[in-house]
Amino acid sequence: MSDTRKAIENDHASRVRDMFATIAGRYDLLNHLLSGQMDKRWRRLVAKRLRERLGSKEPVVLDVACGTGDLSLELFEKIGARVVATDFCRPMLEVAARKIAPAAEAGGQRAIPLIEGDALHLPFIDTSFDGVTIAFGLRNLSNVERGLAELFRVLKPGGSLAVLEFSKPVIPGFSFLFQVYFTKLLPFVGGLISGSRSAYQYLPDSVSRFPDQTELVARMQQVGFERVEYQNLTGGIAALHLGMRPQ
Ligand SMILES: C[S@@+](CC[C@H](N)C(=O)[O-])C[C@H]1O[C@@H](n2cnc3c(N)ncnc32)[C@H](O)[C@@H]1O
């Protein structure tokens, strides 16, 4: 990679990290509020679909860009996975740690290790995990292809990736209304409550630059994933993509 490209990617990463650090304390509240609690259902579905792919044994799952840990907890509590969670923003991980400790104690189970790390340079050796998840994280990476390749690298052969991300609404009238909400109302309300208008302006901007459903399928296939499929959630506001590292 050229030095200029590296500098651009480093600059992007530090801006994203600083932005999430600023909103970490209000992230969960705004997530649930602005999505009308749909985000919870979407993460539950990720856990369910991943379990279908991984089978019933206790899988080892890496939750990348775990943020405040909601998907990590879902995987831990609902599918009994041994979960490792990673993110490069310490304030987000601190919120996750406060939620995860009581949940682990209540269940009498092992905790979820929270590891500070960059999704483009994951601190794990090749073929470590049965499953890898990334929820609302992929679109934030400075390079989506390298991100997918890194997720592929840490998966065991036969292991599955689940990507939950905002996508392209597919119902025409609904799509228009949603765009108005997403690009106008959401940045306003998000900015008001979080104190960072730019963070909630970044959300629709980053989604508009992210590949749509079929393009993401193609990119996953390009890095080597097989059995790639997707499911639209809530009319395509979000989509869940699944793929397998070949045996
Ligand atoms: C929108 S939040 C999603 C958090 C969580 N997965 C969820 O479902 O709510 C995006 C997260 O991605 C993390 N992130 C963005 N770029 C990253 C990178 N290059 N490496 C690791 N984490 C990253 C941010 O710090 C933030 O916590």
The ligand as an ORCA input file, in Angstrom:
! r2SCAN-3c Opt
* xyz 0 1
  C     -22.031      1.416     14.845
  S     -20.980      0.688     16.019
  C     -21.551     -0.976     16.095
  C     -21.315     -1.600     17.435
  C     -21.963     -2.957     17.651
  N     -21.431     -3.962     16.789
  C     -23.466     -2.896     17.532
  O     -24.047     -3.792     16.919
  O     -24.070     -1.985     18.081
  C     -19.496      0.542     15.089
  C     -18.320      0.077     15.906
  O     -17.256     -0.226     14.995
  C     -16.047      0.114     15.617
  N     -15.028      0.234     14.580
  C     -15.036      1.037     13.500
  N     -13.930      0.854     12.773
  C     -13.212     -0.107     13.399
  C     -11.965     -0.733     13.138
  N     -11.218     -0.398     12.080
  N     -11.529     -1.683     13.988
  C     -12.262     -2.022     15.073
  N     -13.444     -1.451     15.392
  C     -13.908     -0.499     14.550
  C     -16.354      1.416     16.341
  O     -15.421      1.698     17.342
  C     -17.754      1.122     16.880
  O     -17.708      0.588     18.170
*
